[in-house]
């Protein structure tokens, strides 16, 4: 079994983000690389510069001024509007609430996120994990940094490209070791792998890290419902690792559909094996069986999307795949949750146009509105009815 890891591929490509390139380009590039074949595995550091989730992170305006204002208020009464505004500042309110990810915001609002008092201090610098949520599909942790007076953000790094190591400023997290019940995630369960990645937030002193499993070729889940999580963060310029030991328990129900619907196009047979819903995440597992080399080349460029029956696309979270022999690829894509319970979901596939025709990497071609030019493949579109009663119960029970 060969694993396709999105983030390592982006690192190996070594293309630094250019200021003039719209965020949507990098976002869709992540989705493309989630479908690429023959990608190497990430290294033990857990560094994933390509880990760009499709999140529209809200900007927190004038946070420094607001903190100064808090200090000046003393015992004065604070208006409800001001109190709510202050909650949006990291280290005062919830970090998950700042995420563009509706699932994480839902977890925070509905009490699915565990509130912790986990902290470690070295050389006057404190790392905290104030929140985490685990729905059985992905484990999300909020991480904050206090002290040190660092100019750089907790997730800052300079990516030099060409396979060279990243350069980290003082105070930034430069590596992470993660263990599940004592086993490293980079050699977990007899060679099975888990994916770990970090994401910046609007506050430079906080980040959100997530742990998800690579798809397997059997029905045995990699991540159990309960486990012991050990994490060691290392910060540039500080010798001692920041070690945490956290008990993890699944805190959300799951609804799964197994439609096994299949479509074919130019030698590629796409089968939707399962769609799994939690109050936080939507997971789609699909296989692409290619008949020959020409079909495999087309498969490498396919990007999959999930839409509801109202024509709204779900935000993409991550995606990885494994090879089952030479011609078949099993992929699992994680998407945000639905805003409303749909009557059906539609899986769409498209090929993006490249700025340089025929290129296998590089910039996508954009239209006049700055959107990627997509060539949707109608033959691969699959619409699947949803158990609305079951999904409404799943969502509503978390209130």
C-alpha positions in Angstrom: 0.0 0.0 0.0 1.4 3.3 -1.1 0.3 6.6 0.6 -0.3 9.9 -1.2 0.4 12.8 1.2 -0.7 16.2 0.0 1.5 18.4 2.3 4.8 16.6 1.5 4.1 17.1 -2.2 3.6 20.8 -1.8 6.8 21.0 0.2 8.8 19.1 -2.4 7.5 21.3 -5.2 9.2 24.1 -3.4 7.2 27.0 -4.9 7.0 29.9 -2.5 3.6 31.7 -2.4 3.8 34.9 -4.4 2.1 38.0 -3.1 0.2 38.6 -6.3 -1.3 35.1 -6.4 -4.9 35.1 -5.0 -5.5 32.9 -2.0 -8.1 30.9 -4.0 -5.3 29.7 -6.3 -3.3 28.2 -3.4 -6.5 26.8 -2.0 -7.4 25.0 -5.1 -3.8 23.8 -5.6 -4.1 22.0 -2.3 -7.2 20.2 -3.6 -5.4 19.3 -6.8 -2.4 17.8 -4.9 -4.8 15.8 -2.7 -5.6 13.8 -5.9 -2.0 13.5 -7.2 -0.4 10.1 -7.3 3.0 8.8 -6.2 3.6 11.4 -3.5 6.2 10.9 -0.8 5.4 10.7 2.9 5.8 13.7 5.3 8.7 13.7 7.6 8.7 13.3 11.4 8.7 17.0 12.1 5.0 17.4 11.2 5.9 20.5 9.2 3.3 21.0 6.5 3.6 24.3 4.7 1.1 23.2 2.2 -1.6 22.6 4.8 -4.0 25.3 3.5 -7.5 24.4 4.5 -10.3 26.1 2.7 -11.1 28.4 5.5 -12.2 32.0 5.3 -10.7 33.1 8.6 -12.3 36.2 10.0 -9.8 39.1 10.7 -9.8 40.4 14.2 -9.5 44.2 14.0 -7.5 46.3 16.4 -6.9 43.5 18.9 -3.9 45.2 20.5 -6.0 48.4 21.1 -8.8 46.3 22.6 -6.4 44.6 25.0 -5.1 48.1 26.1 -8.7 49.1 26.6 -9.4 46.1 28.8 -6.5 47.2 31.0 -7.9 50.7 31.3 -11.4 49.7 32.1 -10.5 48.4 35.5 -13.7 47.7 37.4 -15.9 49.7 35.0 -19.0 48.1 33.6 -18.5 46.6 30.0 -21.4 46.7 27.5 -22.6 43.4 26.1 -21.5 44.4 22.6 -18.0 45.2 23.9 -17.9 41.9 25.8 -18.8 39.9 22.7 -16.1 41.8 20.7 -13.5 41.0 23.4 -14.4 37.3 23.2 -13.2 37.4 19.6 -9.7 38.1 20.6 -7.6 35.0 21.0 -6.4 34.2 24.5 -9.6 35.9 25.8 -12.3 34.0 23.9 -12.4 30.8 21.9 -9.9 30.2 19.2 -12.2 27.8 17.5 -14.7 30.6 17.2 -12.3 32.5 15.0 -12.0 29.6 12.5 -13.6 29.9 9.1 -14.4 26.2 9.6 -18.1 26.0 10.4 -17.6 22.6 12.0 -15.1 24.0 14.6 -17.3 27.0 15.3 -20.3 24.6 15.8 -18.2 22.5 18.2 -17.4 25.6 20.2 -21.0 26.9 20.2 -22.6 23.6 21.1 -20.3 22.4 23.8 -18.5 19.7 21.8 -15.1 21.3 22.3 -13.4 20.2 25.6 -12.0 23.1 27.6 -8.6 22.3 29.0 -6.1 23.8 31.4 -3.1 22.2 29.9 0.1 24.3 29.9 3.8 23.9 29.9 6.4 26.6 30.6 10.1 26.8 29.7 12.4 29.8 29.8 9.5 32.2 30.5 7.5 30.9 27.5 4.2 29.1 28.1 2.4 26.9 25.6 -1.2 26.1 26.3 -3.8 23.8 24.8 -7.1 25.5 25.9 -9.5 23.6 23.6 -9.8 20.4 21.6 -12.5 18.5 19.8 -12.6 15.0 18.4 -15.5 13.7 16.3 -13.9 10.4 15.4 -12.8 11.8 12.0 -10.5 14.6 12.9 -8.9 15.8 16.2 -8.5 19.5 16.4 -6.5 21.3 19.0 -6.1 25.0 19.8 -2.5 25.9 20.7 -1.5 29.3 22.2 1.9 30.9 23.1 2.5 33.4 25.9 5.6 35.3 27.0 8.9 35.7 25.3 8.1 38.9 23.5 8.7 37.2 20.1 8.2 39.3 16.9 7.4 36.2 14.9 4.2 34.2 14.9 3.9 30.8 16.4 3.5 29.3 12.9 5.9 31.5 11.0 8.5 29.9 8.7 10.4 30.7 5.6 10.1 28.0 2.9 13.2 28.0 0.8 12.0 25.4 -1.7 14.1 22.9 -3.7 13.9 20.3 -0.9 15.9 22.5 1.5 14.8 22.7 5.2 12.5 25.5 6.3 13.9 28.4 8.3 12.1 29.2 11.6 12.3 32.5 13.4 12.8 32.5 17.2 9.7 31.4 19.1 8.1 29.6 16.2 7.1 25.9 16.4 9.8 24.1 14.4 8.7 20.5 14.9 6.1 18.4 16.6 6.2 14.7 17.7 2.8 13.0 18.2 2.1 9.7 19.8 -1.2 7.7 20.0 -1.2 5.3 23.0 2.6 5.5 23.0 3.1 4.9 19.3 4.4 7.6 17.0 2.0 8.6 14.3 4.8 8.3 11.8 5.0 4.6 12.4 1.6 3.8 13.8 -0.3 0.5 13.8 2.2 -1.6 11.8 3.1 1.0 9.3 -0.2 2.8 8.9 0.1 6.5 8.9 -1.8 9.4 10.4 -1.8 13.0 9.1 -0.8 16.0 11.2 -0.9 19.6 10.2 -1.1 23.1 11.6 -3.0 26.2 10.6 -2.4 29.9 11.5 -5.2 31.9 13.1 -5.7 35.7 13.0 -3.7 36.0 16.2 0.1 35.3 15.7 0.3 33.7 19.1 -2.2 30.9 18.4 -2.7 28.1 15.9 -5.0 25.2 15.2 -3.5 21.7 14.7 -5.4 18.7 13.3 -4.9 15.0 13.3 -6.6 12.8 10.7 -6.1 9.3 9.5 -5.1 8.1 6.1 -7.6 5.9 4.4 -7.2 2.1 4.9 -7.9 -0.7 2.5 -9.9 -2.6 5.2 -12.7 -1.7 7.6 -10.4 -1.4 10.7 -10.4 2.2 11.9 -7.0 3.7 12.7 -8.1 6.3 15.3 -10.0 4.6 18.2 -12.9 6.3 20.0 -10.6 6.8 23.0 -6.8 7.1 23.3 -4.0 8.8 25.1 -2.4 11.6 23.1 1.2 12.7 23.8 2.5 15.7 22.0 5.9 17.4 22.1 6.2 20.9 20.5 9.6 22.4 20.0 10.1 26.1 19.6 13.0 27.7 17.9 15.5 29.0 20.4 14.2 27.0 23.4 16.0 23.8 24.2 13.3 21.9 26.2 10.3 20.4 24.3 6.8 21.4 25.5 5.3 18.0 26.3 1.6 17.4 26.8 -0.3 14.2 27.8 -4.0 14.4 27.0 -6.8 11.8 27.3 -8.9 11.9 24.1 -12.5 10.7 23.8 -14.8 10.9 20.8 -17.5 13.4 21.5 -19.9 13.2 18.5 -22.2 10.8 16.8 -21.8 9.6 13.2 -24.2 9.0 10.3 -22.8 7.0 7.3 -24.2 6.4 3.9 -22.7 3.7 1.6 -24.2 4.3 -1.8 -21.6 2.5 -4.0 -22.7 4.7 -6.9 -20.4 4.5 -9.9 -19.7 6.7 -12.9 -17.2 6.2 -15.8 -15.3 8.7 -17.9 -12.4 8.1 -20.3 -11.2 4.9 -18.7 -11.7 6.1 -15.1 -14.4 4.4 -13.0 -15.3 6.6 -9.9 -17.2 4.9 -7.1 -18.6 6.7 -4.0 -17.9 4.2 -1.3 -19.1 6.1 1.7 -20.2 9.5 2.9 -19.9 10.0 6.7 -21.4 12.9 8.6 -20.7 14.2 12.1 -21.8 17.5 13.6 -18.4 18.9 12.7 -17.1 17.1 9.5 -18.3 15.6 6.2 -16.1 12.8 4.9 -16.2 11.3 1.4 -14.5 8.1 0.6 -14.2 7.2 -3.1 -12.2 5.0 -5.4 -10.9 5.8 -8.9 -10.1 2.7 -11.0 -8.1 3.5 -14.1 -8.0 1.2 -17.1 -4.6 2.2 -18.5 -1.8 4.8 -18.3 -3.7 7.5 -20.2 -6.6 7.2 -17.7 -4.2 7.3 -14.8 -2.8 10.6 -16.1 -6.3 12.1 -16.2 -7.0 10.8 -12.7 -4.1 12.8 -11.3 -5.7 16.0 -12.2 -9.3 15.3 -11.0 -10.6 17.6 -8.2 -13.7 16.6 -6.3 -16.2 18.8 -4.7 -19.3 18.4 -2.5 -22.5 20.4 -3.1 -25.8 20.5 -1.4 -29.2 20.5 -3.1 -29.3 24.4 -2.8 -26.2 24.8 -5.0 -23.9 25.5 -2.1 -20.4 24.0 -2.1 -18.8 22.7 1.1 -15.4 24.1 2.1 -12.6 21.6 1.6 -10.6 20.7 4.8 -8.0 18.1 3.6 -7.6 15.0 1.4 -5.3 12.0 1.2 -5.2 8.8 -0.8 -3.6 5.3 -1.0 -3.0 3.1 -3.9 -4.6 -0.3 -4.2 -2.4 -1.8 -6.9 -1.3 0.2 -9.9 -4.6 1.3 -11.3 -6.8 2.0 -8.3 -6.6 4.9 -5.8 -8.7 5.1 -2.6 -9.2 8.7 -1.5 -10.8 10.3 1.6 -11.7 13.9 1.4 -12.7 15.9 4.5 -15.1 18.8 4.1 -16.8 21.2 6.4 -20.3 20.3 7.8 -23.5 21.5 6.1 -25.1 24.7 7.2 -28.6 23.1 6.8 -29.6 19.5 6.3 -29.8 18.9 2.6 -32.2 16.5 0.8 -29.3 15.3 -1.3 -25.6 15.8 -1.8 -23.8 15.9 -5.2 -20.2 14.9 -5.8 -18.7 16.8 -8.7 -15.4 16.3 -10.5 -13.6 18.9 -12.6 -10.3 19.4 -14.4 -8.7 22.9 -13.7 -7.2 24.8 -16.6 -3.6 25.6 -16.2 -2.0 29.0 -16.9 0.5 27.1 -19.1 -1.5 24.7 -21.2 -0.5 21.1 -20.6 1.4 21.9 -17.4 1.2 19.3 -14.6 1.9 21.9 -11.8 2.1 25.7 -11.4 -0.6 28.3 -11.5 -4.2 27.8 -12.5 -5.8 29.9 -15.2 -8.3 32.4 -13.8 -11.3 34.1 -15.3 -12.0 37.8 -15.2 -13.4 37.5 -11.6 -10.2 35.8 -10.3 -11.9 32.4 -10.1 -10.3 29.2 -11.4 -11.5 28.1 -14.7 -13.1 24.7 -14.1 -14.0 22.0 -16.7 -16.7 20.0 -14.9 -17.1 16.4 -16.0 -20.8 15.8 -16.2 -20.3 12.1 -16.7 -18.7 11.8 -13.2 -21.4 13.8 -11.3 -23.2 11.7 -8.7 -26.2 12.9 -6.6 -27.0 10.8 -3.5 -30.2 11.2 -1.4 -29.6 11.9 2.3 -31.3 10.4 5.3 -32.7 13.8 6.3 -34.3 12.5 9.5 -31.1 10.9 10.6 -29.0 13.9 9.8 -31.4 16.3 11.4 -31.2 14.2 14.5 -27.4 14.1 14.4 -27.2 17.8 14.1 -30.0 18.7 16.5 -28.9 16.3 19.2 -25.8 18.4 19.6 -27.7 21.5 20.6 
